[in-house]
Amino acid sequence: MPFMPFQILGLWLRGLLALALLGGGLYLLKYWYDHREIEVRTTVAADADPARDRDRDRDGKAEAEPPVVVRREWRPLGADRVTAALLGGLALVVLSLGGSFGFPLVRKAGDAGLADDLRGRTERLRRPDGTDLHVERYGPEDGPTLVLTHGWGVDSDEWLYVKKHLGDRHRLILWDLPGLGRSSQPADRDYSLEKMARDLDAVVDLGAGPVTLVGHSIGGMIMLTYCRLFPEALGTRVSGLVLAHTTYKNPVETTSGAAFYAAVQKPLIEPLLHLTIALSPLVRALNVMSYLNGSAHRSTDKDSFSGGETRGQLDFMARYILKATPSVLARGMFGMLRYDATATLPRIPVPALVVDGDLDSTTPPSASVVMAEGIPRGTLLQLAPAKHAGHFEHHAAFAQAVARFVAATADARSGSPT
């Protein structure tokens, strides 16, 4: 799932919960192990004791108490504390290591076309800061060109459905943001939106003729930053924008619950981002546990989907928590905290399609309204029911809307009636 700065709270909470579940399970199993045996005392009959002659006293009388044999046996299962510890410990360990296999069952079966059988051309784009960007090209060379920028914490595979729907008649250029997917990390650890906007400019250069920029989440923020840094490209090298599930300024200030998140940005969110960078290997281990116990699936389902996704689609997005390096995630989140494109919106001369989800709490519809109304040639499309991955859940409707927008933009440039 794409990540926003305020979601670092959930990342740590899920990680600590995963640690508590596994630790609690292991503690209960150790308690059971320490108390798994009971003493069983058996009285041996006098006439069955081979040493009875030695046990007689001087008067020829047997000892008053018969001999007792003591042995240890595993206690039987029953309604007691030790049995409860065994069953509870096993349940917690199984949940910690296999809960993810159960949670997706609440969604309909099937992968819904997730198999990637498309073949494109890949290349590496070397940047001045040492970053090697992974770039893929699909579709006919003479088709209208779309440059697609994915969300933070995922990679260009997020555009799988766009490739399937539009790759036969559009020229698609996909790229992985620095530090994500198959792109390398910048040597100077610069994950600012300005750096990524300059990277986008280099990717735009790969297109032939004016291109349409398509971005999801941070991808849209990078595009708006690009509009600020390269205004001369708008109308010449760039013919239009598709801004999907994104925002126009620091997402902490536009998300649902913005008042709370803005209040804790300095005292809580930013320290947790620094801690994530410092303890990146530990956070990665916690993320693996969150994926295994299913809490990553629950969070992805809650934040990204409206409930219409398949099991395969849910796992596809939840699995990204295993791929992204936590320190990279945190540095990119810092970049978003310093983002503000409010003043850029009225200066964008090209058409813009703003796409939102009616149930999206990560980048709420209110932010999309500001963008659609602030961009002079902006229009708004709402997917419903949809959350932050509405473009993925409603991929056919999203792709059709993008195709219509590209066609209308081309007609407007040529002067043809739409």
Protein Blocks (a to p, Z undefined) as FASTA:
>chain_A
ZZdfklmmmmmmmmmmmmmmmmmmmmmmmmmmmmmpccddddddfklpmklmmmpcfkop
acfbdcdddddddddddddfklmmmmmmmmmmmmmmmmmmmmmmmpcedjehpaccbdcd
ddddddfkopacddddedjfkbccddddddehiafklmmmmmmmmmmmpccdddddehia
jbccdfklpabfklmmmmmmmmmmmpgcjdddddehjlmmmmmmmmmmmmmlgoplpgbd
cdehiafbdfklmmghklmmmmmmmmmmmmmmmmmmmmmmmmmmmmmmmmmnommmmmmm
mmmpgolacfklmmmmmmmmmmpcfklmmmmmmmmmmgcfklmmmmpmbdcdddddfklm
klgfklmmmmmmmpmkbccdddddddfklmmmmmmlmmmmmmmmmmmmmmmmnopaZZ
